[in-house]
Amino acid sequence: MADAVSFSFSDTIAGYVVRFDSHGRLLRLKTSDGREFDVSLAGDPSAELVRNLDEPYIDASGHIDEMLSPGRLLFVYGVHYPGPGGRFDAKRLVFLGRGAEDYRFEEPSWWIKQIESLADFYKRAQFGDGPVDFTEYRTEIRLGGDKTASHVQETDTISRLVYGMASAYLLTGKDEYLEVAERGTEYLRKHMRVVDSEEDVVFWYHGIRVDGDSERKLFTSEFSDDYDAIPMYEQIYALAGPVQTYRVTGDVRIKNDADATIRLFDKFFKDEELGGYYSHIDPILFSADHESLGENAERKNWNSVGDHAPAYLINLYLATGDQKYADFLEYTFDTIADRFPDYKNSPFVQERFYRDWSHDTTHSWQQNRAVVGHNLKIAWNLMRMNSLKAKPAYEELARKIGEIMPAVGSDRQRGGWYDVVERVKEDDEESYRFAWHDRKAWWQQEQAILAYLILNGTVGGDDFLREARQAESFYNTFFLDHDEGAVYFNVLASGTPYLLGTERLKGSHSMSMYHSAELCYLSAVYNNLLINGREMDFHFQPDPSDLPDRLLRVSPDLLPAGSVEVASVEIDEKPWTDFDAKGLTVRLPDVQSRVKVKVRLRPVTR
């Protein structure tokens, strides 16, 4: 029988150093699942230190021997040659830190610098050196930031950009980012918002097509999965950017829009009888069961049930402390914990349902397939909710997902997390097959990083920290575009950027600044405040008269009670002492104009 692999090919190995024979130039690596590989360094490979966006190349080629200490994680890219036992010749090594136990992405300012670079890229791409004019906004942005000829402005992608800019302001206090967030929010309210006074709701257009001085409203979705319908997720993500901006400014108009959109959800999308929210309604009758919806009629899915929490609802609660939002969150997570697990049949949650919650395994592209990132997203958000209202079901499901997923959803040889896989194996299959490809998307790496960071930061566990570091390592090594800026949409399994079709773009229906900025914001929060015991600064710019009792809520996320407190506050660059350290609130001065608030938070030893 011929050798199974009788040809050479290039690939990546992510592994921990077992030993290094300097004389024989032979390195032995152990992958995260315990397999060992011999790697030849006889060909004098290059070596580098992982670097952040806007950092220069950091050459480590002259330090290879002294850096290959046992236990260190690194990436080796090289060539496999066929033959007895095979041979792997290293061509490139990437170290994650200067010391064996160092990970550069755990530096206090790593993620803050990264979100600044992202914000600068998207601001430059959309507005150049001119004023922030959203009439010039484009949904599609090329690899280097150039705009395409298409002049469709999608509501969700503007909202995602706004989210990123508001998050960048929260971490940096740079006014130019807040300017983009506020102007984008105003543009959404003026051009994409529909106020239905009769029904007392707000809904949002899919977008607008701009032609010179005229614009044509796009009422229903033009995305293939949702064509000619009003999908819940588009209404959800229309709120993401404005609500994050509301955390900074306290603009009551944003809260009013959010409340009116939630009324839309409850009036037209909610299944009052059997629970949950429908994924689509038709644009004429606002009905979830109209025949025009086709296979989307009376369907429920992860996006319609679960995406409320990360997109806007947690942030709305953080900004207000309002019990009605806490109740909505509890309803959401009770539904997830009750309906989504399917562990008798698959290690992956079920994501699509008929009205009666029976499983929809034939829908469109998904069929009986799992989106790996949705499993991780559930674990991450369950642990956020568990800090607000602890329930055994929340933590148990989050832990279960965290423990199960690495073996079935991650790449144990190269690092990183896969995209879509079959939920069930055939009898003769050793692994869960890929639906279409083995590429890795930027947003799914985000879900893995945040899931394992918050699991480690809340319940502990070396295994969770190890998974978080491995995911952060892959993302920061392979997704950062050091040539053009921002991050790649997809990479191949080996980490090489995949630059074809819409996946070549930095802006599209699926990509703006949301996931990459959310990753930076919360990775900074979890790494600094929950895991590594470091203080952090956060920035706000409200008008005190907009806030009930002039009370500014400054909790950065849903964190375990008592884990963080206010260390100090500055208002307009002067010390301010009227704050509740443990309650994470600041009483603002009685003035009628906006004030700049800088809050330093510190972790509390537990």
C-alpha positions as CSV (number, residue, x, y, z in Angstrom):
1,M,0.0,0.0,0.0
2,A,1.3,3.4,-0.9
3,D,2.2,5.9,1.8
4,A,-0.9,7.9,2.8
5,V,1.0,11.1,2.3
6,S,3.5,10.8,-0.5
7,F,4.0,14.4,-1.4
8,S,5.5,17.5,0.3
9,F,3.4,20.3,1.7
10,S,3.7,23.4,3.9
11,D,1.9,23.5,7.2
12,T,2.0,24.9,10.7
13,I,2.6,23.1,14.0
14,A,1.6,24.8,17.3
15,G,3.3,23.1,20.2
16,Y,5.1,23.3,23.4
17,V,8.8,22.7,23.5
18,V,9.7,19.2,24.9
19,R,13.4,19.4,24.2
20,F,15.9,21.0,21.8
21,D,19.1,19.4,20.5
22,S,21.2,22.4,19.6
23,H,24.0,20.4,18.1
24,G,21.7,18.3,15.9
25,R,19.3,21.2,15.3
26,L,16.4,19.0,16.2
27,L,13.4,20.4,18.1
28,R,10.7,18.2,19.6
29,L,7.2,19.8,20.1
30,K,4.1,18.5,21.8
31,T,0.7,19.7,20.5
32,S,-2.1,20.7,22.8
33,D,-3.6,17.2,22.5
34,G,-0.3,15.5,23.5
35,R,1.1,14.3,20.1
36,E,4.9,14.9,19.6
37,F,6.7,16.0,16.5
38,D,10.3,16.3,15.5
39,V,11.2,19.5,13.7
40,S,14.5,20.1,11.9
41,L,16.0,23.6,12.3
42,A,19.0,22.7,10.1
43,G,17.8,25.0,7.4
44,D,18.3,28.2,9.5
45,P,14.6,29.2,9.8
46,S,13.7,32.8,10.5
47,A,12.3,33.6,14.0
48,E,10.2,36.5,15.2
49,L,8.4,37.7,18.3
50,V,4.6,38.1,17.9
51,R,3.8,41.8,17.4
52,N,0.8,44.0,17.7
53,L,-0.7,46.2,15.0
54,D,1.5,49.2,14.2
55,E,4.5,47.5,15.7
56,P,7.6,46.8,13.6
57,Y,8.9,43.3,12.9
58,I,10.8,42.0,15.9
59,D,13.5,39.6,14.7
60,A,14.5,36.8,17.0
61,S,16.5,34.7,14.5
62,G,19.7,35.2,16.5
63,H,18.1,34.0,19.7
64,I,16.5,30.8,18.7
65,D,18.7,28.4,20.8
66,E,18.4,30.3,24.0
67,M,14.6,30.8,23.6
68,L,13.7,27.2,22.9
69,S,13.3,26.3,26.6
70,P,11.1,23.4,27.7
71,G,7.4,24.3,28.1
72,R,7.4,27.3,25.8
73,L,4.5,27.6,23.3
74,L,5.4,28.6,19.8
75,F,4.3,28.3,16.1
76,V,6.5,26.6,13.6
77,Y,5.7,27.0,9.9
78,G,7.6,24.6,7.6
79,V,7.6,21.9,5.0
80,H,6.6,18.3,5.4
81,Y,8.6,15.8,3.3
82,P,7.5,12.2,2.7
83,G,9.6,9.3,3.6
84,P,10.0,6.8,6.5
85,G,8.7,8.6,9.6
86,G,8.4,11.8,7.6
87,R,10.4,15.0,8.1
88,F,9.4,18.5,9.0
89,D,11.8,21.3,8.1
90,A,11.1,24.6,9.9
91,K,11.1,27.8,7.8
92,R,9.6,30.3,10.3
93,L,9.2,30.3,14.1
94,V,6.9,32.7,16.0
95,F,7.5,33.2,19.8
96,L,4.7,34.6,21.9
97,G,6.9,36.4,24.4
98,R,10.5,37.0,25.4
99,G,10.4,34.6,28.3
100,A,9.1,31.1,28.4
101,E,6.1,32.1,30.5
102,D,5.5,35.5,28.8
103,Y,2.6,36.1,26.5
104,R,2.8,39.6,24.9
105,F,-1.0,39.8,24.5
106,E,-1.2,39.8,28.4
107,E,0.7,43.1,28.5
108,P,-1.6,45.7,30.1
109,S,-1.9,47.9,27.0
110,W,-1.8,45.3,24.3
111,W,-5.5,45.2,23.5
112,I,-5.9,48.9,24.1
113,K,-3.2,49.7,21.5
114,Q,-4.9,47.2,19.1
115,I,-8.3,48.8,19.3
116,E,-6.7,52.2,18.6
117,S,-5.1,50.8,15.5
118,L,-8.4,49.3,14.4
119,A,-10.2,52.6,15.0
120,D,-7.6,54.6,13.1
121,F,-7.9,52.1,10.1
122,Y,-11.7,52.3,9.9
123,K,-11.8,56.0,10.4
124,R,-9.2,56.5,7.7
125,A,-10.9,54.0,5.3
126,Q,-14.4,55.6,5.7
127,F,-13.6,59.3,6.0
128,G,-10.0,59.8,4.9
129,D,-8.5,63.0,6.3
130,G,-11.7,64.9,5.9
131,P,-14.6,65.5,8.2
132,V,-16.6,62.6,9.6
133,D,-19.4,62.6,7.0
134,F,-21.5,59.4,7.0
135,T,-22.9,60.1,3.6
136,E,-19.5,58.9,2.4
137,Y,-19.8,55.6,4.4
138,R,-19.5,52.4,2.5
139,T,-20.4,48.9,3.6
140,E,-17.7,47.3,1.4
141,I,-14.1,48.2,2.2
142,R,-11.2,46.6,0.3
143,L,-8.2,44.9,2.0
144,G,-6.2,48.1,2.2
145,G,-9.2,50.3,3.2
146,D,-10.2,51.5,-0.2
147,K,-13.9,51.8,-1.0
148,T,-15.6,49.7,-3.7
149,A,-18.0,51.2,-6.3
150,S,-21.0,49.9,-4.3
151,H,-22.7,52.6,-2.4
152,V,-25.1,50.6,-0.3
153,Q,-25.1,51.6,3.4
154,E,-26.2,48.8,5.6
155,T,-27.6,49.7,9.0
156,D,-25.9,46.9,10.8
157,T,-22.5,47.6,9.5
158,I,-22.7,51.3,10.4
159,S,-23.9,50.2,13.9
160,R,-21.0,47.8,14.2
161,L,-18.5,50.6,13.3
162,V,-20.2,52.8,15.9
163,Y,-19.8,50.1,18.4
164,G,-16.1,49.8,17.7
165,M,-15.5,53.5,18.0
166,A,-17.5,53.9,21.2
167,S,-15.5,51.0,22.7
168,A,-12.2,52.6,21.5
169,Y,-13.3,55.8,23.3
170,L,-14.1,53.8,26.5
171,L,-10.6,52.5,26.6
172,T,-8.6,55.5,25.3
173,G,-10.6,58.7,25.9
174,K,-9.7,59.9,22.4
175,D,-12.4,62.4,21.3
176,E,-12.0,61.5,17.6
177,Y,-13.4,58.1,18.2
178,L,-16.4,59.4,20.1
179,E,-17.1,61.8,17.3
180,V,-17.4,59.0,14.9
181,A,-19.6,57.0,17.3
182,E,-22.0,59.9,17.9
183,R,-22.2,61.0,14.2
184,G,-22.8,57.5,13.2
185,T,-25.6,57.1,15.8
186,E,-27.2,60.4,14.5
187,Y,-26.9,59.1,11.0
188,L,-28.7,55.9,11.9
189,R,-31.4,57.7,13.7
190,K,-32.0,60.1,10.8
191,H,-31.7,57.8,7.8
192,M,-32.4,54.2,9.0
193,R,-34.8,54.5,11.9
194,V,-38.6,54.2,11.5
195,V,-40.8,55.4,14.3
196,D,-44.2,53.7,14.1
197,S,-46.4,55.9,16.4
198,E,-49.5,53.7,15.9
199,E,-47.8,50.6,17.1
200,D,-45.5,52.5,19.5
201,V,-42.4,50.8,18.2
202,V,-39.2,51.6,16.3
203,F,-37.8,49.4,13.6
204,W,-34.7,49.8,11.3
205,Y,-34.3,49.7,7.6
206,H,-31.9,47.1,6.2
207,G,-30.0,50.1,4.7
208,I,-30.1,52.7,2.0
209,R,-28.7,52.9,-1.5
210,V,-27.2,56.3,-2.1
211,D,-27.0,57.8,-5.6
212,G,-25.7,61.4,-5.6
213,D,-28.0,63.5,-3.5
214,S,-30.8,60.9,-3.5
215,E,-31.2,57.8,-1.4
216,R,-33.4,54.8,-1.7
217,K,-34.5,53.1,1.4
218,L,-34.0,49.3,1.6
219,F,-36.8,48.2,3.8
220,T,-36.2,44.4,3.8
221,S,-33.0,42.5,3.9
222,E,-31.0,42.0,0.7
223,F,-28.9,39.3,2.2
224,S,-29.5,35.9,0.6
225,D,-30.5,34.1,3.8
226,D,-33.1,36.7,4.7
227,Y,-34.1,38.2,1.4
228,D,-37.3,40.2,1.4
229,A,-37.9,39.6,5.1
230,I,-37.2,41.5,8.3
231,P,-34.7,39.3,10.2
232,M,-34.5,39.7,14.0
233,Y,-30.7,39.8,14.0
234,E,-30.6,42.9,11.8
235,Q,-32.9,44.7,14.2
236,I,-30.8,43.5,17.1
237,Y,-27.5,44.7,15.6
238,A,-28.9,48.0,14.7
239,L,-28.8,48.7,18.4
240,A,-25.3,47.5,19.1
241,G,-23.4,50.7,18.3
242,P,-25.9,53.2,19.6
243,V,-26.2,51.4,22.9
244,Q,-22.5,51.2,23.4
245,T,-22.4,54.9,22.7
246,Y,-25.2,55.4,25.3
247,R,-22.8,53.9,27.9
248,V,-20.4,56.7,27.2
249,T,-22.8,59.7,26.8
250,G,-26.0,58.8,28.5
251,D,-28.0,60.2,25.6
252,V,-31.6,59.4,26.5
253,R,-32.7,59.4,22.9
254,I,-30.7,56.3,22.4
255,K,-32.3,54.5,25.3
256,N,-35.8,55.5,24.0
257,D,-34.9,54.0,20.6
258,A,-33.7,50.8,22.3
259,D,-36.9,50.5,24.4
260,A,-39.1,51.1,21.4
261,T,-37.1,48.4,19.4
262,I,-37.5,46.0,22.3
263,R,-41.3,46.7,22.2
264,L,-41.0,45.7,18.5
265,F,-39.4,42.4,19.5
266,D,-42.0,41.7,22.1
267,K,-45.0,42.6,20.0
268,F,-44.1,41.0,16.7
269,F,-41.2,38.5,17.2
270,K,-41.9,37.0,20.5
271,D,-43.8,33.7,20.8
272,E,-45.8,34.3,23.9
273,E,-47.3,30.8,23.9
274,L,-44.2,28.6,23.5
275,G,-41.4,31.0,24.3
276,G,-38.5,32.5,22.5
277,Y,-38.3,34.8,19.6
278,Y,-38.9,34.2,15.9
279,S,-36.1,34.8,13.5
280,H,-38.0,36.6,10.8
281,I,-41.3,38.5,10.2
282,D,-42.7,39.6,6.9
283,P,-42.6,43.3,5.9
284,I,-46.3,43.8,5.3
285,L,-48.2,42.3,8.2
286,F,-45.2,41.9,10.6
287,S,-46.2,38.3,10.9
288,A,-43.8,35.4,11.7
289,D,-45.9,32.7,10.0
290,H,-46.7,34.4,6.6
291,E,-46.1,32.1,3.7
292,S,-43.9,34.7,2.0
293,L,-41.2,33.8,4.5
294,G,-40.7,30.4,3.1
295,E,-38.4,28.2,5.2
296,N,-38.0,31.1,7.6
297,A,-41.6,31.0,8.7
298,E,-42.2,30.3,12.4
299,R,-38.5,29.5,12.9
300,K,-36.3,30.3,15.9
301,N,-32.5,30.3,16.1
302,W,-29.5,31.3,18.1
303,N,-29.5,34.8,16.6
304,S,-33.1,35.5,17.4
305,V,-32.9,34.1,20.9
306,G,-29.4,34.6,22.2
307,D,-27.8,37.6,20.3
308,H,-29.8,40.1,22.3
309,A,-27.4,39.7,25.2
310,P,-24.0,40.5,23.6
311,A,-25.2,42.9,21.0
312,Y,-27.0,45.4,23.1
313,L,-28.9,44.0,26.2
314,I,-25.9,43.5,28.6
315,N,-24.6,47.0,27.7
316,L,-28.1,48.5,28.2
317,Y,-28.2,46.9,31.6
318,L,-24.7,48.1,32.5
319,A,-25.6,51.7,31.6
320,T,-28.9,51.7,33.5
321,G,-29.1,49.0,36.1
322,D,-32.7,48.7,35.1
323,Q,-34.4,45.5,36.4
324,K,-36.5,45.1,33.3
325,Y,-33.3,44.5,31.3
326,A,-32.0,42.0,33.9
327,D,-35.3,40.2,33.6
328,F,-35.0,40.1,29.8
329,L,-31.5,38.7,30.2
330,E,-32.7,36.0,32.6
331,Y,-35.5,35.0,30.2
332,T,-32.9,34.8,27.4
333,F,-30.5,32.6,29.2
334,D,-33.1,30.4,30.8
335,T,-34.3,29.7,27.2
336,I,-30.8,29.0,26.0
337,A,-30.0,26.7,29.0
338,D,-33.3,24.8,28.5
339,R,-33.6,24.5,24.7
340,F,-30.1,24.5,23.1
341,P,-28.2,21.6,24.7
342,D,-28.5,18.4,22.7
343,Y,-25.8,16.3,24.2
344,K,-27.5,13.0,23.7
345,N,-27.0,13.4,20.0
346,S,-24.1,15.8,19.5
347,P,-21.3,17.6,21.4
348,F,-22.6,20.8,19.8
349,V,-25.7,22.8,20.8
350,Q,-28.7,22.8,18.6
351,E,-29.1,26.2,16.9
352,R,-32.3,26.1,14.8
353,F,-35.8,25.3,15.8
354,Y,-39.4,25.1,14.6
355,R,-42.0,27.0,16.6
356,D,-42.6,24.1,19.0
357,W,-38.8,23.8,19.7
358,S,-38.4,20.6,17.7
359,H,-35.1,20.7,15.8
360,D,-34.8,22.1,12.4
361,T,-32.0,20.1,10.8
362,T,-32.8,20.8,7.1
363,H,-32.7,24.6,7.0
364,S,-30.9,26.3,4.1
365,W,-27.1,26.1,4.5
366,Q,-27.0,25.0,8.1
367,Q,-28.8,21.6,7.8
368,N,-27.6,19.6,10.8
369,R,-24.4,21.6,11.2
370,A,-22.7,23.4,14.0
371,V,-21.3,26.9,14.0
372,V,-18.4,26.4,16.3
373,G,-18.3,30.0,17.5
374,H,-22.0,30.0,18.5
375,N,-21.2,27.2,21.1
376,L,-18.3,29.3,22.5
377,K,-20.5,32.5,22.4
378,I,-23.0,30.7,24.6
379,A,-20.4,29.7,27.1
380,W,-19.0,33.3,27.3
381,N,-22.3,34.9,27.7
382,L,-23.6,32.4,30.2
383,M,-20.7,33.3,32.5
384,R,-21.4,37.0,32.1
385,M,-25.0,36.4,33.1
386,N,-24.0,34.1,35.9
387,S,-22.3,37.2,37.5
388,L,-25.6,39.0,37.4
389,K,-27.7,36.2,38.6
390,A,-26.0,32.9,39.4
391,K,-27.8,29.7,38.5
392,P,-26.3,26.2,38.5
393,A,-27.7,25.7,35.0
394,Y,-25.7,28.6,33.6
395,E,-22.4,27.7,35.0
396,E,-22.8,23.9,34.4
397,L,-23.6,24.5,30.7
398,A,-20.8,27.0,30.3
399,R,-18.3,24.7,31.9
400,K,-19.5,21.7,29.8
401,I,-19.1,23.7,26.6
402,G,-15.7,24.9,27.7
403,E,-14.6,21.3,28.4
404,I,-16.1,19.6,25.3
405,M,-15.3,22.1,22.6
406,P,-11.5,22.0,22.2
407,A,-11.5,18.3,21.1
408,V,-14.3,18.8,18.5
409,G,-14.1,22.4,17.4
410,S,-10.4,23.5,17.6
411,D,-7.4,22.6,15.6
412,R,-5.2,20.7,18.0
413,Q,-2.2,20.7,15.6
414,R,-2.1,24.2,14.3
415,G,-4.1,26.2,16.8
416,G,-7.2,28.3,16.2
417,W,-10.9,27.4,15.9
418,Y,-12.8,26.1,12.9
419,D,-16.0,27.5,11.3
420,V,-18.9,25.1,10.5
421,V,-18.8,21.4,11.1
422,E,-21.3,18.5,10.9
423,R,-23.0,18.0,14.3
424,V,-23.0,14.3,14.0
425,K,-20.2,11.8,12.9
426,E,-20.9,8.9,10.6
427,D,-20.0,5.5,12.1
428,D,-16.6,5.3,10.4
429,E,-15.5,8.9,11.0
430,E,-13.0,9.8,13.6
431,S,-13.7,13.5,13.6
432,Y,-16.5,15.9,12.9
433,R,-16.3,16.7,9.2
434,F,-16.1,20.3,7.9
435,A,-19.2,21.6,6.2
436,W,-17.2,23.3,3.4
437,H,-13.6,24.1,4.3
438,D,-11.2,24.1,7.2
439,R,-10.7,27.9,7.2
440,K,-10.9,29.9,10.4
441,A,-12.9,33.1,10.8
442,W,-11.8,36.1,12.9
443,W,-15.1,36.3,14.8
444,Q,-15.0,32.6,15.9
445,Q,-11.5,33.1,17.4
446,E,-13.0,36.0,19.3
447,Q,-15.7,33.8,20.9
448,A,-13.1,31.2,21.9
449,I,-10.8,33.8,23.5
450,L,-13.6,35.5,25.5
451,A,-15.2,32.2,26.5
452,Y,-12.0,30.8,28.0
453,L,-10.8,34.1,29.5
454,I,-14.0,34.6,31.4
455,L,-14.2,31.0,32.4
456,N,-10.7,31.2,33.9
457,G,-11.4,34.6,35.4
458,T,-14.6,33.5,37.1
459,V,-14.2,29.9,38.0
460,G,-10.5,29.4,37.6
461,G,-8.8,26.3,36.1
462,D,-5.5,26.0,34.4
463,D,-7.1,24.2,31.4
464,F,-9.3,27.2,30.7
465,L,-6.3,29.6,30.9
466,R,-4.3,27.4,28.6
467,E,-7.1,27.4,26.0
468,A,-7.5,31.1,26.3
469,R,-3.7,31.7,25.7
470,Q,-3.6,29.3,22.8
471,A,-6.6,31.0,21.1
472,E,-5.1,34.5,21.8
473,S,-1.8,33.2,20.4
474,F,-3.2,32.0,17.1
475,Y,-5.3,35.2,16.6
476,N,-2.5,37.6,17.3
477,T,0.0,35.7,15.2
478,F,-2.1,35.1,12.1
479,F,-5.1,37.5,12.0
480,L,-3.4,40.9,12.3
481,D,-2.7,42.5,8.9
482,H,0.6,44.2,9.4
483,D,0.8,45.4,5.8
484,E,-2.6,47.0,5.3
485,G,-4.0,47.3,8.9
486,A,-7.0,45.9,10.8
487,V,-7.6,42.1,10.8
488,Y,-8.2,39.4,8.2
489,F,-11.7,37.9,7.7
490,N,-10.4,34.3,7.3
491,V,-7.2,32.4,7.4
492,L,-6.4,28.9,6.1
493,A,-5.9,26.2,8.6
494,S,-2.2,26.9,8.6
495,G,-2.8,30.6,9.4
496,T,-2.0,31.9,5.9
497,P,-4.5,34.7,5.1
498,Y,-7.4,33.7,2.8
499,L,-7.9,36.6,0.4
500,L,-10.6,35.6,-2.1
501,G,-14.2,36.9,-2.7
502,T,-15.9,38.8,0.1
503,E,-13.4,37.2,2.5
504,R,-10.7,39.5,1.0
505,L,-12.6,42.6,2.3
506,K,-12.2,44.5,5.5
507,G,-15.8,45.7,5.3
508,S,-18.8,43.7,4.1
509,H,-22.3,42.6,5.1
510,S,-20.5,40.3,7.6
511,M,-17.6,42.4,8.7
512,S,-17.2,45.9,10.1
513,M,-15.4,46.8,13.4
514,Y,-17.7,45.0,15.8
515,H,-16.1,41.7,16.7
516,S,-12.5,42.8,16.5
517,A,-13.2,45.8,18.8
518,E,-15.4,43.8,21.2
519,L,-12.5,41.3,21.4
520,C,-10.1,44.1,22.3
521,Y,-12.4,45.7,24.8
522,L,-13.3,42.6,26.7
523,S,-9.9,40.9,26.5
524,A,-8.4,44.0,28.1
525,V,-11.1,43.8,30.8
526,Y,-10.8,40.1,31.5
527,N,-7.0,39.9,31.2
528,N,-6.3,42.9,33.4
529,L,-9.1,43.0,35.9
530,L,-10.1,39.3,36.3
531,I,-6.9,37.4,35.6
532,N,-3.7,39.4,36.1
533,G,-4.8,41.8,38.8
534,R,-4.1,45.1,37.1
535,E,-5.9,48.5,37.3
536,M,-7.6,49.9,34.2
537,D,-8.9,53.4,33.1
538,F,-12.3,53.9,31.4
539,H,-13.6,57.1,29.9
540,F,-17.1,58.6,29.7
541,Q,-18.5,61.9,28.5
542,P,-22.1,62.4,29.7
543,D,-24.3,65.4,30.4
544,P,-25.2,64.8,34.1
545,S,-28.7,66.1,33.5
546,D,-29.4,63.2,31.1
547,L,-28.7,60.6,33.9
548,P,-31.2,59.8,36.6
549,D,-29.9,61.3,39.9
550,R,-26.7,62.3,37.9
551,L,-25.5,58.7,38.5
552,L,-23.0,57.3,36.1
553,R,-22.6,53.5,36.1
554,V,-19.1,52.5,35.2
555,S,-18.9,48.7,35.5
556,P,-17.0,47.6,32.4
557,D,-18.9,44.3,32.0
558,L,-21.0,41.8,34.0
559,L,-18.2,40.7,36.4
560,P,-18.5,38.7,39.6
561,A,-19.9,40.8,42.4
562,G,-17.2,42.5,44.5
563,S,-14.4,41.6,42.0
564,V,-13.7,45.2,41.0
565,E,-14.0,48.6,42.6
566,V,-13.5,52.2,41.8
567,A,-10.0,53.3,42.7
568,S,-10.2,57.0,41.6
569,V,-12.2,59.4,39.5
570,E,-11.3,62.5,37.5
571,I,-13.8,64.9,36.1
572,D,-12.5,67.3,33.5
573,E,-9.0,66.3,34.5
574,K,-9.6,67.2,38.2
575,P,-9.9,64.7,41.1
576,W,-13.5,63.8,42.1
577,T,-14.4,62.0,45.2
578,D,-18.2,61.6,45.0
579,F,-18.3,57.9,44.0
580,D,-19.4,54.6,45.4
581,A,-16.3,52.4,45.0
582,K,-18.0,49.0,45.5
583,G,-21.2,50.0,43.7
584,L,-19.2,51.1,40.6
585,T,-21.1,54.4,40.3
586,V,-20.1,58.1,40.2
587,R,-22.3,60.9,41.3
588,L,-21.7,63.7,38.7
589,P,-21.7,67.4,39.4
590,D,-24.9,69.4,39.0
591,V,-24.1,71.1,35.7
592,Q,-25.9,71.5,32.4
593,S,-23.1,70.5,30.0
594,R,-21.1,67.5,29.2
595,V,-18.2,66.5,31.4
596,K,-15.2,64.2,30.7
597,V,-15.0,61.4,33.3
598,K,-12.0,59.2,33.8
599,V,-12.5,56.3,36.1
600,R,-9.8,54.0,37.3
601,L,-10.9,50.5,38.3
602,R,-8.9,48.1,40.4
603,P,-9.4,44.4,41.0
604,V,-10.3,43.3,44.5
605,T,-8.3,40.3,45.9
606,R,-10.6,37.3,46.3
